[in-house]
């Protein structure tokens, strides 16, 4: 290449080409957008209690002006474990025989027991029930059923 003009033109073309090529590589387009994502939460299912009609059953011996133990069976129908945070009276107790159910009372419980997903647990609650001091003779040998509400957290 003896022609200086051609040589100068080739150098300029090469430099400009390299610069433009580099600029094209750097000038890639970017884009962003906005929108929403969705997710749906499940619905908690209330625990069920038993043995019958969401009730607790007293065990052991009650007599006037005494406390006794209650048994309650709780089923967790949820797909996750729950913790029993409260068990409170929810209605008037009933009794077998001719004893009036109102002769017993319930003391609110907070056992803190965890029940696995889909599992059932039987809780023993000492001193959860009490018999009134003036309970009549018809309450001797009676079995009391106390409606309760069970509160759980996940």
DOFI-266328 format. One record per residue (C-alpha): residue number from 0; residue in one letter; x, y, z. Coordinates in pm, 1 decimal, always signed. Layout:
n_res_px_py_pz
NUM_A_X_Y_Z
...
***
This chain:
n_res_px_py_pz
0_X_+0.0_+0.0_+0.0
1_X_+191.4_+284.6_-132.2
2_X_-100.2_+526.2_-167.6
3_X_-113.6_+735.6_+154.1
4_X_-471.7_+853.0_+88.5
5_X_-596.7_+499.7_+49.1
6_X_-400.7_+396.1_+353.6
7_X_-539.7_+685.3_+557.6
8_X_-892.4_+601.5_+438.2
9_X_-849.2_+236.3_+534.3
10_X_-727.6_+330.4_+883.8
11_X_-1014.5_+577.2_+933.0
12_X_-1265.9_+321.8_+808.3
13_X_-1124.4_+57.6_+1039.5
14_X_-1128.0_+292.5_+1341.2
15_X_-1482.7_+414.5_+1264.2
16_X_-1600.2_+60.1_+1201.2
17_X_-1452.0_-63.6_+1528.1
18_X_-1605.7_+227.4_+1716.0
19_X_-1949.0_+178.8_+1561.8
20_X_-1932.1_-198.2_+1610.6
21_X_-1844.2_-147.3_+1974.5
22_X_-2124.9_+104.4_+2005.3
23_X_-2375.1_-141.6_+1864.4
24_X_-2268.3_-401.7_+2116.2
25_X_-2304.6_-153.6_+2402.5
26_X_-2630.3_-11.0_+2276.5
27_X_-2831.8_-331.7_+2326.1
28_X_-3192.7_-256.8_+2408.5
29_X_-3329.7_-316.5_+2756.0
30_X_-3687.5_-322.5_+2863.8
31_X_-3888.1_-373.2_+3179.6
32_X_-4253.1_-388.2_+3264.7
33_X_-4479.3_-409.6_+3564.0
34_X_-4781.3_-615.3_+3655.5
35_X_-4906.6_-832.5_+3937.2
36_X_-4837.2_-1181.3_+4062.3
37_X_-5111.7_-1384.6_+4223.0
38_X_-5120.5_-1646.8_+4494.2
39_X_-5410.6_-1794.1_+4683.2
40_X_-5413.5_-1878.5_+5050.9
41_X_-5592.0_-2185.8_+5176.1
42_X_-5877.7_-2167.3_+5422.2
43_X_-5827.3_-2298.3_+5773.6
44_X_-6068.2_-2572.2_+5873.1
45_X_-6199.4_-2567.5_+6227.4
46_X_-6076.4_-2847.4_+6451.2
47_X_-6334.0_-3105.9_+6544.1
48_X_-6377.2_-3235.5_+6892.6
49_X_-6531.8_-3542.9_+7036.6
50_X_-6635.3_-3788.6_+7134.7
51_X_-6978.4_-3640.8_+7051.4
52_X_-7111.0_-3295.5_+6958.8
53_X_-6797.9_-3088.4_+7024.5
54_X_-6794.0_-3179.9_+7392.3
55_X_-6557.5_-3265.7_+7670.0
56_X_-6627.5_-3564.0_+7895.1
57_X_-6545.7_-3565.7_+8264.7
58_X_-6363.0_-3860.0_+8410.6
59_X_-6283.4_-3951.9_+8765.7
60_X_-6510.8_-3867.7_+9051.1
61_X_-6677.4_-3535.3_+9106.7
62_X_-6857.4_-3452.4_+9427.6
63_X_-7002.0_-3125.9_+9558.5
64_X_-6746.8_-2845.1_+9576.6
65_X_-6469.2_-3039.4_+9396.4
66_X_-6276.2_-3022.3_+9069.1
67_X_-6217.8_-3303.7_+8824.0
68_X_-6039.8_-3403.9_+8507.7
69_X_-6187.7_-3367.4_+8159.7
70_X_-6095.1_-3561.9_+7848.1
71_X_-6133.0_-3408.8_+7505.1
72_X_-6050.5_-3559.3_+7168.6
73_X_-5947.2_-3300.1_+6906.0
74_X_-5896.9_-3373.1_+6535.6
75_X_-5691.5_-3137.0_+6320.0
76_X_-5829.4_-3163.1_+5964.2
77_X_-5577.7_-2910.4_+5827.4
78_X_-5273.5_-2996.1_+5613.1
79_X_-5046.9_-2827.8_+5871.0
80_X_-4992.6_-2867.7_+6246.6
81_X_-5194.0_-2656.6_+6490.3
82_X_-5140.0_-2555.0_+6851.1
83_X_-5437.6_-2568.7_+7090.3
84_X_-5438.5_-2225.7_+7253.7
85_X_-5773.7_-2232.6_+7429.2
86_X_-6068.0_-2449.5_+7528.3
87_X_-6366.2_-2256.7_+7662.8
88_X_-6720.4_-2352.9_+7765.3
89_X_-6975.3_-2303.5_+7489.8
90_X_-7320.3_-2380.1_+7625.7
91_X_-7489.4_-2562.4_+7908.5
92_X_-7350.1_-2896.6_+8020.2
93_X_-7572.2_-3204.3_+8017.0
94_X_-7569.8_-3497.9_+8255.2
95_X_-7688.4_-3855.4_+8250.3
96_X_-7987.1_-3944.6_+8465.9
97_X_-8192.8_-3673.9_+8631.0
98_X_-7902.2_-3454.9_+8738.7
99_X_-7914.2_-3101.2_+8598.5
100_X_-7608.0_-3031.1_+8382.9
101_X_-7575.7_-2687.2_+8536.3
102_X_-7433.3_-2852.0_+8846.2
103_X_-7090.2_-2848.8_+8682.3
104_X_-6882.1_-2565.1_+8545.1
105_X_-6585.4_-2544.3_+8308.7
106_X_-6255.2_-2367.6_+8373.2
107_X_-6106.7_-2223.2_+8051.7
108_X_-5795.6_-2414.3_+7946.4
109_X_-5485.0_-2316.3_+7746.5
110_X_-5298.0_-2645.1_+7702.3
111_X_-5053.4_-2539.7_+7428.7
112_X_-5060.6_-2889.4_+7279.1
113_X_-4952.5_-2921.5_+6915.0
114_X_-5154.6_-3155.0_+6692.8
115_X_-4994.2_-3274.3_+6369.4
116_X_-5159.7_-3223.3_+6031.0
117_X_-5454.4_-3460.9_+5992.9
118_X_-5398.9_-3610.4_+6339.2
119_X_-5621.8_-3662.2_+6641.1
120_X_-5513.0_-3609.7_+7001.3
121_X_-5689.4_-3683.1_+7329.3
122_X_-5609.6_-3421.1_+7591.6
123_X_-5638.0_-3485.1_+7963.7
124_X_-5718.7_-3161.3_+8143.9
125_X_-5686.8_-3181.3_+8523.5
126_X_-5917.1_-2953.3_+8724.8
127_X_-6102.5_-2839.5_+8411.7
128_X_-6448.0_-2912.3_+8558.8
129_X_-6596.5_-2836.4_+8897.2
130_X_-6916.2_-2948.7_+9066.8
131_X_-7128.5_-2693.0_+9246.8
132_X_-7137.5_-2707.5_+9623.2
133_X_-7515.8_-2742.8_+9621.0
134_X_-7535.2_-3023.6_+9358.8
135_X_-7832.0_-3249.2_+9442.0
136_X_-7829.9_-3621.9_+9513.7
137_X_-7942.7_-3700.2_+9155.5
138_X_-7589.4_-3607.7_+9040.4
139_X_-7434.6_-3910.5_+9213.1
140_X_-7283.4_-4131.7_+8943.7
141_X_-7380.4_-3893.5_+8659.8
142_X_-7154.0_-3841.0_+8358.2
143_X_-7136.2_-3480.6_+8241.0
144_X_-7088.6_-3362.3_+7883.5
145_X_-6971.3_-3001.3_+7842.9
146_X_-6994.8_-2819.6_+7508.6
147_X_-6667.6_-2637.9_+7439.7
148_X_-6503.2_-2421.6_+7176.4
149_X_-6146.7_-2516.0_+7085.5
150_X_-5918.1_-2238.8_+6958.7
151_X_-5605.5_-2327.7_+6759.6
152_X_-5326.8_-2140.3_+6582.8
153_X_-5106.4_-2255.2_+6299.8
***
